[in-house]
Amino acid sequence: MTTSRKPLARRIAQAHKAKGLTMYAAAKKSGVPNNSWQSYERDGCEPTLTRAARIAEVLDVSLDWLAGRESE
């Protein structure tokens, strides 16, 4: 895992792997388009608050954790 990625990108990847989901399965489950999910996780783009909340819900993590505001 690359440490230079933004906390959000790193944590999205970490959380979907911990849930046993691929990037594509997590995107489908959350209703986020695959290309958007990929840009959040790989490119460090930031989702809207609504999408971030859906991602957090699907991955069973808090928005604060996802954003890097809570320790790992």
Backbone atoms as SQL, in Angstrom:
CREATE TABLE atoms (id INTEGER PRIMARY KEY, chain TEXT, resi INTEGER, resn TEXT, atom TEXT, x REAL, y REAL, z REAL);
INSERT INTO atoms VALUES
  (1, 'A', 1, 'MET', 'N', 0.847, -1.180, 0.000),
  (2, 'A', 1, 'MET', 'CA', 0.000, 0.000, 0.000),
  (3, 'A', 1, 'MET', 'C', 0.888, 1.237, 0.000),
  (4, 'A', 2, 'THR', 'N', 0.616, 2.146, -0.867),
  (5, 'A', 2, 'THR', 'CA', 1.400, 3.363, -0.983),
  (6, 'A', 2, 'THR', 'C', 1.021, 4.336, 0.127),
  (7, 'A', 3, 'THR', 'N', 2.030, 4.836, 0.826),
  (8, 'A', 3, 'THR', 'CA', 1.750, 5.735, 1.945),
  (9, 'A', 3, 'THR', 'C', 1.555, 7.170, 1.499),
  (10, 'A', 4, 'SER', 'N', 1.884, 7.493, 0.242),
  (11, 'A', 4, 'SER', 'CA', 1.733, 8.863, -0.222),
  (12, 'A', 4, 'SER', 'C', 0.289, 9.202, -0.595),
  (13, 'A', 5, 'ARG', 'N', -0.571, 8.189, -0.657),
  (14, 'A', 5, 'ARG', 'CA', -1.976, 8.457, -0.961),
  (15, 'A', 5, 'ARG', 'C', -2.628, 9.200, 0.195),
  (16, 'A', 6, 'LYS', 'N', -3.668, 9.937, -0.132),
  (17, 'A', 6, 'LYS', 'CA', -4.424, 10.659, 0.881),
  (18, 'A', 6, 'LYS', 'C', -5.078, 9.662, 1.841),
  (19, 'A', 7, 'PRO', 'N', -5.304, 10.076, 3.091),
  (20, 'A', 7, 'PRO', 'CA', -5.931, 9.172, 4.051),
  (21, 'A', 7, 'PRO', 'C', -7.260, 8.592, 3.553),
  (22, 'A', 8, 'LEU', 'N', -8.075, 9.401, 2.901),
  (23, 'A', 8, 'LEU', 'CA', -9.359, 8.906, 2.408),
  (24, 'A', 8, 'LEU', 'C', -9.157, 7.769, 1.418),
  (25, 'A', 9, 'ALA', 'N', -8.282, 7.948, 0.463),
  (26, 'A', 9, 'ALA', 'CA', -8.022, 6.910, -0.543),
  (27, 'A', 9, 'ALA', 'C', -7.489, 5.647, 0.110),
  (28, 'A', 10, 'ARG', 'N', -6.551, 5.805, 1.021),
  (29, 'A', 10, 'ARG', 'CA', -5.947, 4.662, 1.722),
  (30, 'A', 10, 'ARG', 'C', -6.996, 3.909, 2.534),
  (31, 'A', 11, 'ARG', 'N', -7.843, 4.658, 3.218),
  (32, 'A', 11, 'ARG', 'CA', -8.824, 4.023, 4.094),
  (33, 'A', 11, 'ARG', 'C', -9.967, 3.376, 3.329),
  (34, 'A', 12, 'ILE', 'N', -10.356, 3.945, 2.201),
  (35, 'A', 12, 'ILE', 'CA', -11.376, 3.288, 1.381),
  (36, 'A', 12, 'ILE', 'C', -10.855, 1.918, 0.952),
  (37, 'A', 13, 'ALA', 'N', -9.617, 1.869, 0.479),
  (38, 'A', 13, 'ALA', 'CA', -9.018, 0.608, 0.054),
  (39, 'A', 13, 'ALA', 'C', -8.913, -0.364, 1.229),
  (40, 'A', 14, 'GLN', 'N', -8.433, 0.127, 2.341),
  (41, 'A', 14, 'GLN', 'CA', -8.264, -0.714, 3.530),
  (42, 'A', 14, 'GLN', 'C', -9.600, -1.298, 3.982),
  (43, 'A', 15, 'ALA', 'N', -10.626, -0.469, 4.022),
  (44, 'A', 15, 'ALA', 'CA', -11.927, -0.911, 4.538),
  (45, 'A', 15, 'ALA', 'C', -12.614, -1.899, 3.603),
  (46, 'A', 16, 'HIS', 'N', -12.553, -1.684, 2.303),
  (47, 'A', 16, 'HIS', 'CA', -13.236, -2.643, 1.431),
  (48, 'A', 16, 'HIS', 'C', -12.514, -3.981, 1.428),
  (49, 'A', 17, 'LYS', 'N', -11.196, -3.966, 1.561),
  (50, 'A', 17, 'LYS', 'CA', -10.452, -5.227, 1.645),
  (51, 'A', 17, 'LYS', 'C', -10.767, -5.945, 2.955),
  (52, 'A', 18, 'ALA', 'N', -10.878, -5.197, 4.047),
  (53, 'A', 18, 'ALA', 'CA', -11.206, -5.788, 5.345),
  (54, 'A', 18, 'ALA', 'C', -12.591, -6.435, 5.333),
  (55, 'A', 19, 'LYS', 'N', -13.501, -5.883, 4.515),
  (56, 'A', 19, 'LYS', 'CA', -14.853, -6.450, 4.396),
  (57, 'A', 19, 'LYS', 'C', -14.889, -7.616, 3.414),
  (58, 'A', 20, 'GLY', 'N', -13.762, -7.890, 2.759),
  (59, 'A', 20, 'GLY', 'CA', -13.708, -8.974, 1.803),
  (60, 'A', 20, 'GLY', 'C', -14.353, -8.619, 0.468),
  (61, 'A', 21, 'LEU', 'N', -14.422, -7.322, 0.172),
  (62, 'A', 21, 'LEU', 'CA', -15.029, -6.852, -1.067),
  (63, 'A', 21, 'LEU', 'C', -13.961, -6.354, -2.026),
  (64, 'A', 22, 'THR', 'N', -14.170, -6.600, -3.302),
  (65, 'A', 22, 'THR', 'CA', -13.317, -5.972, -4.299),
  (66, 'A', 22, 'THR', 'C', -13.750, -4.524, -4.426),
  (67, 'A', 23, 'MET', 'N', -12.921, -3.738, -5.094),
  (68, 'A', 23, 'MET', 'CA', -13.269, -2.348, -5.344),
  (69, 'A', 23, 'MET', 'C', -14.602, -2.275, -6.097),
  (70, 'A', 24, 'TYR', 'N', -14.756, -3.143, -7.073),
  (71, 'A', 24, 'TYR', 'CA', -15.960, -3.116, -7.908),
  (72, 'A', 24, 'TYR', 'C', -17.205, -3.589, -7.158),
  (73, 'A', 25, 'ALA', 'N', -17.046, -4.587, -6.302),
  (74, 'A', 25, 'ALA', 'CA', -18.184, -5.063, -5.512),
  (75, 'A', 25, 'ALA', 'C', -18.625, -4.000, -4.506),
  (76, 'A', 26, 'ALA', 'N', -17.675, -3.327, -3.893),
  (77, 'A', 26, 'ALA', 'CA', -18.001, -2.271, -2.931),
  (78, 'A', 26, 'ALA', 'C', -18.701, -1.112, -3.632),
  (79, 'A', 27, 'ALA', 'N', -18.213, -0.764, -4.821),
  (80, 'A', 27, 'ALA', 'CA', -18.840, 0.319, -5.582),
  (81, 'A', 27, 'ALA', 'C', -20.280, -0.045, -5.927),
  (82, 'A', 28, 'LYS', 'N', -20.492, -1.250, -6.394),
  (83, 'A', 28, 'LYS', 'CA', -21.841, -1.688, -6.765),
  (84, 'A', 28, 'LYS', 'C', -22.769, -1.685, -5.559),
  (85, 'A', 29, 'LYS', 'N', -22.277, -2.209, -4.446),
  (86, 'A', 29, 'LYS', 'CA', -23.087, -2.286, -3.225),
  (87, 'A', 29, 'LYS', 'C', -23.482, -0.897, -2.719),
  (88, 'A', 30, 'SER', 'N', -22.614, 0.081, -2.934),
  (89, 'A', 30, 'SER', 'CA', -22.886, 1.435, -2.445),
  (90, 'A', 30, 'SER', 'C', -23.652, 2.289, -3.451),
  (91, 'A', 31, 'GLY', 'N', -23.733, 1.813, -4.699),
  (92, 'A', 31, 'GLY', 'CA', -24.403, 2.598, -5.722),
  (93, 'A', 31, 'GLY', 'C', -23.527, 3.682, -6.321),
  (94, 'A', 32, 'VAL', 'N', -22.241, 3.631, -6.035),
  (95, 'A', 32, 'VAL', 'CA', -21.282, 4.596, -6.580),
  (96, 'A', 32, 'VAL', 'C', -20.740, 4.008, -7.883),
  (97, 'A', 33, 'PRO', 'N', -20.746, 4.769, -8.970),
  (98, 'A', 33, 'PRO', 'CA', -20.207, 4.251, -10.226),
  (99, 'A', 33, 'PRO', 'C', -18.756, 3.775, -10.072),
  (100, 'A', 34, 'ASN', 'N', -18.427, 2.682, -10.750),
  (101, 'A', 34, 'ASN', 'CA', -17.075, 2.113, -10.650),
  (102, 'A', 34, 'ASN', 'C', -15.985, 3.133, -10.933),
  (103, 'A', 35, 'ASN', 'N', -16.172, 3.947, -11.981),
  (104, 'A', 35, 'ASN', 'CA', -15.128, 4.911, -12.328),
  (105, 'A', 35, 'ASN', 'C', -14.956, 5.971, -11.232),
  (106, 'A', 36, 'SER', 'N', -16.032, 6.323, -10.559),
  (107, 'A', 36, 'SER', 'CA', -15.928, 7.283, -9.446),
  (108, 'A', 36, 'SER', 'C', -15.191, 6.648, -8.268),
  (109, 'A', 37, 'TRP', 'N', -15.577, 5.428, -7.926),
  (110, 'A', 37, 'TRP', 'CA', -14.924, 4.725, -6.813),
  (111, 'A', 37, 'TRP', 'C', -13.429, 4.618, -7.085),
  (112, 'A', 38, 'GLN', 'N', -13.105, 4.243, -8.301),
  (113, 'A', 38, 'GLN', 'CA', -11.702, 4.103, -8.673),
  (114, 'A', 38, 'GLN', 'C', -10.963, 5.433, -8.522),
  (115, 'A', 39, 'SER', 'N', -11.576, 6.520, -8.897),
  (116, 'A', 39, 'SER', 'CA', -10.905, 7.819, -8.756),
  (117, 'A', 39, 'SER', 'C', -10.754, 8.216, -7.289),
  (118, 'A', 40, 'TYR', 'N', -11.676, 7.816, -6.436),
  (119, 'A', 40, 'TYR', 'CA', -11.550, 8.111, -4.999),
  (120, 'A', 40, 'TYR', 'C', -10.395, 7.311, -4.401),
  (121, 'A', 41, 'GLU', 'N', -10.337, 6.030, -4.754),
  (122, 'A', 41, 'GLU', 'CA', -9.358, 5.138, -4.143),
  (123, 'A', 41, 'GLU', 'C', -7.966, 5.252, -4.764),
  (124, 'A', 42, 'ARG', 'N', -7.876, 5.355, -6.045),
  (125, 'A', 42, 'ARG', 'CA', -6.572, 5.344, -6.712),
  (126, 'A', 42, 'ARG', 'C', -6.005, 6.741, -6.952),
  (127, 'A', 43, 'ASP', 'N', -6.864, 7.688, -7.283),
  (128, 'A', 43, 'ASP', 'CA', -6.396, 9.012, -7.658),
  (129, 'A', 43, 'ASP', 'C', -6.502, 10.038, -6.532),
  (130, 'A', 44, 'GLY', 'N', -7.191, 9.674, -5.462),
  (131, 'A', 44, 'GLY', 'CA', -7.321, 10.583, -4.327),
  (132, 'A', 44, 'GLY', 'C', -8.363, 11.666, -4.494),
  (133, 'A', 45, 'CYS', 'N', -9.223, 11.529, -5.510),
  (134, 'A', 45, 'CYS', 'CA', -10.328, 12.487, -5.654),
  (135, 'A', 45, 'CYS', 'C', -11.261, 12.329, -4.462),
  (136, 'A', 46, 'GLU', 'N', -11.924, 13.383, -4.089),
  (137, 'A', 46, 'GLU', 'CA', -12.796, 13.324, -2.920),
  (138, 'A', 46, 'GLU', 'C', -14.259, 13.268, -3.331),
  (139, 'A', 47, 'PRO', 'N', -15.002, 12.340, -2.735),
  (140, 'A', 47, 'PRO', 'CA', -16.427, 12.219, -3.049),
  (141, 'A', 47, 'PRO', 'C', -17.231, 13.324, -2.383),
  (142, 'A', 48, 'THR', 'N', -18.460, 13.500, -2.863),
  (143, 'A', 48, 'THR', 'CA', -19.378, 14.410, -2.183),
  (144, 'A', 48, 'THR', 'C', -19.671, 13.824, -0.806),
  (145, 'A', 49, 'LEU', 'N', -20.210, 14.627, 0.061),
  (146, 'A', 49, 'LEU', 'CA', -20.553, 14.157, 1.400),
  (147, 'A', 49, 'LEU', 'C', -21.569, 13.020, 1.331),
  (148, 'A', 50, 'THR', 'N', -22.529, 13.125, 0.431),
  (149, 'A', 50, 'THR', 'CA', -23.540, 12.079, 0.280),
  (150, 'A', 50, 'THR', 'C', -22.898, 10.759, -0.114),
  (151, 'A', 51, 'ARG', 'N', -22.002, 10.823, -1.083),
  (152, 'A', 51, 'ARG', 'CA', -21.318, 9.589, -1.507),
  (153, 'A', 51, 'ARG', 'C', -20.397, 9.054, -0.418),
  (154, 'A', 52, 'ALA', 'N', -19.696, 9.945, 0.262),
  (155, 'A', 52, 'ALA', 'CA', -18.813, 9.510, 1.348),
  (156, 'A', 52, 'ALA', 'C', -19.618, 8.800, 2.433),
  (157, 'A', 53, 'ALA', 'N', -20.808, 9.301, 2.717),
  (158, 'A', 53, 'ALA', 'CA', -21.667, 8.667, 3.724),
  (159, 'A', 53, 'ALA', 'C', -22.100, 7.278, 3.267),
  (160, 'A', 54, 'ARG', 'N', -22.435, 7.134, 1.983),
  (161, 'A', 54, 'ARG', 'CA', -22.810, 5.812, 1.458),
  (162, 'A', 54, 'ARG', 'C', -21.641, 4.851, 1.514),
  (163, 'A', 55, 'ILE', 'N', -20.467, 5.335, 1.163),
  (164, 'A', 55, 'ILE', 'CA', -19.266, 4.496, 1.214),
  (165, 'A', 55, 'ILE', 'C', -19.009, 4.047, 2.641),
  (166, 'A', 56, 'ALA', 'N', -19.065, 4.971, 3.584),
  (167, 'A', 56, 'ALA', 'CA', -18.840, 4.636, 4.992),
  (168, 'A', 56, 'ALA', 'C', -19.857, 3.618, 5.490),
  (169, 'A', 57, 'GLU', 'N', -21.104, 3.797, 5.092),
  (170, 'A', 57, 'GLU', 'CA', -22.158, 2.874, 5.523),
  (171, 'A', 57, 'GLU', 'C', -21.910, 1.466, 4.994),
  (172, 'A', 58, 'VAL', 'N', -21.601, 1.353, 3.721),
  (173, 'A', 58, 'VAL', 'CA', -21.357, 0.044, 3.111),
  (174, 'A', 58, 'VAL', 'C', -20.131, -0.627, 3.730),
  (175, 'A', 59, 'LEU', 'N', -19.135, 0.167, 4.062),
  (176, 'A', 59, 'LEU', 'CA', -17.897, -0.384, 4.603),
  (177, 'A', 59, 'LEU', 'C', -17.911, -0.516, 6.126),
  (178, 'A', 60, 'ASP', 'N', -19.014, -0.129, 6.754),
  (179, 'A', 60, 'ASP', 'CA', -19.163, -0.201, 8.213),
  (180, 'A', 60, 'ASP', 'C', -18.071, 0.566, 8.961),
  (181, 'A', 61, 'VAL', 'N', -17.810, 1.778, 8.499),
  (182, 'A', 61, 'VAL', 'CA', -16.856, 2.657, 9.177),
  (183, 'A', 61, 'VAL', 'C', -17.514, 4.024, 9.354),
  (184, 'A', 62, 'SER', 'N', -16.950, 4.840, 10.223),
  (185, 'A', 62, 'SER', 'CA', -17.490, 6.185, 10.413),
  (186, 'A', 62, 'SER', 'C', -16.909, 7.133, 9.367),
  (187, 'A', 63, 'LEU', 'N', -17.628, 8.211, 9.112),
  (188, 'A', 63, 'LEU', 'CA', -17.108, 9.240, 8.213),
  (189, 'A', 63, 'LEU', 'C', -15.820, 9.844, 8.779),
  (190, 'A', 64, 'ASP', 'N', -15.761, 10.023, 10.077),
  (191, 'A', 64, 'ASP', 'CA', -14.544, 10.568, 10.690),
  (192, 'A', 64, 'ASP', 'C', -13.348, 9.646, 10.433),
  (193, 'A', 65, 'TRP', 'N', -13.554, 8.351, 10.588),
  (194, 'A', 65, 'TRP', 'CA', -12.453, 7.413, 10.334),
  (195, 'A', 65, 'TRP', 'C', -12.053, 7.453, 8.866),
  (196, 'A', 66, 'LEU', 'N', -13.046, 7.419, 7.989),
  (197, 'A', 66, 'LEU', 'CA', -12.801, 7.414, 6.550),
  (198, 'A', 66, 'LEU', 'C', -11.993, 8.652, 6.139),
  (199, 'A', 67, 'ALA', 'N', -12.290, 9.790, 6.737),
  (200, 'A', 67, 'ALA', 'CA', -11.611, 11.033, 6.410),
  (201, 'A', 67, 'ALA', 'C', -10.247, 11.188, 7.111),
  (202, 'A', 68, 'GLY', 'N', -9.904, 10.248, 7.976),
  (203, 'A', 68, 'GLY', 'CA', -8.614, 10.310, 8.647),
  (204, 'A', 68, 'GLY', 'C', -8.635, 11.082, 9.952),
  (205, 'A', 69, 'ARG', 'N', -9.824, 11.351, 10.467),
  (206, 'A', 69, 'ARG', 'CA', -9.940, 12.130, 11.699),
  (207, 'A', 69, 'ARG', 'C', -9.884, 11.257, 12.945),
  (208, 'A', 70, 'GLU', 'N', -10.016, 9.953, 12.780),
  (209, 'A', 70, 'GLU', 'CA', -9.873, 8.999, 13.893),
  (210, 'A', 70, 'GLU', 'C', -8.712, 8.100, 13.579),
  (211, 'A', 71, 'SER', 'N', -7.994, 7.665, 14.615),
  (212, 'A', 71, 'SER', 'CA', -6.831, 6.816, 14.385),
  (213, 'A', 71, 'SER', 'C', -7.250, 5.436, 13.896),
  (214, 'A', 72, 'GLU', 'N', -6.318, 4.795, 13.240),
  (215, 'A', 72, 'GLU', 'CA', -6.587, 3.481, 12.645),
  (216, 'A', 72, 'GLU', 'C', -6.605, 2.436, 13.671);
